[in-house]
Amino acid sequence: MSSAKSVMIGELEFGGRAPMRVESMLKSRLETLDICVDELDMLKKAGCELARVAFPDESLSPNLRQLVEKSAVPLMADIHFNHKFALSAIDCGCGSIRINPGNMSGRDGLMSVLSAAKANGAVIRIGANGGSLSKRQIESHGGDRSRALVAAVEEQLIPLLDVGFEDIIISAKSSSVTETLRANFILSERYPFPLHIGITEAGSGIDGAVKSASGLGVLIAQGIGDTMRVSLTGESVTEVEVAYSILRSMEVRQRGVNIISCPCCGRRRADVGELVELVKSLLPHNMPDGLTIAVMGCEVNGPKEAAAADIGIAGTQNGLVMFKKGKVAAFGDLASIKEKLTSEFTTFAGSS
Ligand code: SF4
């Protein structure tokens, strides 16, 4: 989206002029191969473009190899503390690995990983998390945790650049939004490599989604970031759905249908919450991306405020009104408007 350099993971470009990519991380354990494959299928359907998978034990290599073969989504193996796991992941066919060069069994271990990555065209993600900053790193930057994060990334970056390895994605994440923002402002100015962005350990539910959107929205608005993960306690598919919701809101990427609905007030003539659920239930799976559907509580402001919507409905004193691009298309009771919506959606889906 904004970095000068880009990398290829499988056939997908990250960084440069490529759109912001959406990532998630498998919540299933690699021991449960079939469950992992199912989770990856669901992630693919939700639009996930890269899935990180924890690879904590070399004995799981046969499973990782099979997962690479069966996965509907490119994988990034997440490795800590042992360069042999990284070598094994590359050997299993992972197109990308996430490592901390500082804990790859010394320089020789790291060099063997870089050679294998180079030979196999694997991308390496490096980066620092706020939670893993050392006392030394924080104190040497006068307690400025954002600068300490940048320095921690640079400590990992230098040995790779020293040997000319540049198929890199970098990241600096923290559970603090402001800390993450400042670190990413500096990194994006200083380095040409694709940036993975996210607010780590953002939490769950509404709080987690809002925290992620607060940070990611600011970065996206400034053209910073090339691949993103919304880190939520919960289903991995939800992470992807929230990521696309943020991208839709920032008008960066359209995926799926954009449903707008009014907040309701004393003028409402219909239960907007119920109508939104009805609209969702009527949508075929193959609706074109980027369509806007409005659900408004009354006909006084509804059609006007949602004039840009491709199709919308609003409550009236005598039932519902359906409108298209702000123009009234039909009046009727719930059953007849439901029928008309179904027919309109089928036409849209047929054209996609
Ligand atoms: S569309 Fe009507 S019901 Fe909804 S907030 Fe506006 S005025 Fe109120």
Residues whose N, C-alpha, C, O or C-beta is under 5 A from the ligand:
A	BS01	SF4	C262 P263 C264 C265 R267 R268 M296 G297 C298 N301 G302
